[in-house]
Amino acid sequence: MEQAGAYPEFRSLTEAECVALLERNHVGRLAFTFRDQVDLQPLHYVHDDGWLYGRTSEGTKLETLAHHQWVAFEVDEVRGPFDWESVVLRGSFYRLDDEERRDPAIAAHAVALLRSVAPETLSSSDPAPHRAVLFRISIRELSGRASRLAHPG
């Protein structure tokens, strides 16, 4: 509920605040270009040391990202119209089955991270077995904004 006399204040988040928001959450939106348009897809992820790790299924998104690896990813915490934080990162999208051929430890690390959020990931009891393609996104740029209601005086 908005309070009388309160007004919204907006500010940039520090890098530490951006990282903390990424680590508190595990669902965000992947933005990429597709047929001269921008597309958004919600995805589960885990943040670790300058990378986002996740999984998805085969399809148009992966076909597109094979040719255009530059992406943006957004994560929000919204408590109200003027009470929110939002982080946007930009980076490159990498399929881990491509990288796994060079370094199997990368895919094993991704599975361990994803199991910290969903323990059944890529097991016989996986609730989404069709989402078997592991990926990671390098974080090249990271920024965030926040809003809150301020009170005069």
N, C-alpha and C positions, 0 to 999 in steps of 0.2 A: 504494500500500500504506500502510495506517495504521500509525503508529509507536506503540509502547507508551508510555503516559503522556501522549500528545498529546491535546489537546481542541480542539473547534472554537471559533473566534472569529468573530463576525459584526460587520459594520460597514456604515455607509452610505457610498456612493461620493460623491465630490465631483462638482460639475457637470463639471469638466474630465475626470475619470475616466469619467463617463457618455458624454461626447462622444467621447472616445478609443475606447471600446468600440464605439459606433455606427460610427465610421469604420473600425475594423479588420474589421468584419463586413459581410455583404451579404445575409443571410437572417434574417428575423425572423417573428414571428407577429402578425397583425392580429386584434384582438378587437373585436367589435361585437355589438349586440343584433339578434336575428332571431327573430320570432314569440315574444316574451317569454322568450327564452333568449339566453345569450351564446354566440357562435360564434367559433372560432379558425381562421384560414387562414394557412398559411405563404406568405410572399412575399419576392421579391428586392427590395432597395432600395439606394439610395445616399443618404448623409447630406450635406447642404450648407446651411450657414448658417441653422440653425433649422428646416429642412424635411427630410422624407424624400421621395424621389422613387422611383417604381416603375412597374410596368405589370402589367396583369391582363387577363382576358378578360371579355366581356359575360356576364351571368348574374345569379343571385339576389343575390349579394353586392352588385353595383353597384345593382341595383334597391332593395335595402334601404338602402344608403348614400345614395341620392338623397333619402331621407326622414329619415334619422337619421345625420347626418354626424359625430357624436361617436364617436371610436374610442380604443382603447389599442393600443400596439404594444410587444412585448417582444423583446429580444435577449439571448441568454445565451452565455457561454463557460464550459463545464463541463469540468474536468479530473479531477474525482473527487467523491465524495459531500460532502466538506467542503472542496473547492477549486474555487470557482466565482465568477463575477461575473454579475450580471443587471441589466439596465436596462429600466425601463418608462417609456414616455412617453404622454401623453394630449394629444389635439388634435382637429383637424377634418380630414376627408377631402374632397379636392377633385378632381374629374375635370378633367384638363387640356384636354379638348376643349371644355368649357364656358369655361374661362379663356382658351383660345387665341383664341377669337373676340374677346376684349378685348385680349389681348397675346400675339401669336404667339411672341415671344421666350421666354416661359415654357416652352412645349412644346419649343422648340429647345434650351433649356438642359437640360431633363430628358433629352432624347435624348442629348445630349453626355455628361451624367453617367453615364447607363446604359451607354453605349458604353465608358466607362472600365473597366467591369467585364466587360461582354459586348460586344465590338466589333461583332458582327453584328446587334445590336438594331435592329429595324425596317428591315432591309435585305433584299435579295433572298435572302441566305443565312441569314436569321434562323432559328435552330433551333426557335423557338416563335412562328411568325407569327400564330397565333390570339390571342396575348396583346398586342393592339394598343392597348389603352386605357391611356393614361398617366394617372398620378395623382400628387398630392403630399399630404403630411400636415403641417399646421402643428404645431410642437412648442410646446404651451402649458405643459405641466408635464413635468419630467424628474427622475427619481429612480433610484437604484440601490442594490443591496446586494451584499455580497461575504462569502465565507466562506473561511477557511483554517485549517489545523491549527496550533495554537500548542503550544509545548513549555514545561512548567513550569520555573520557575527562571530 
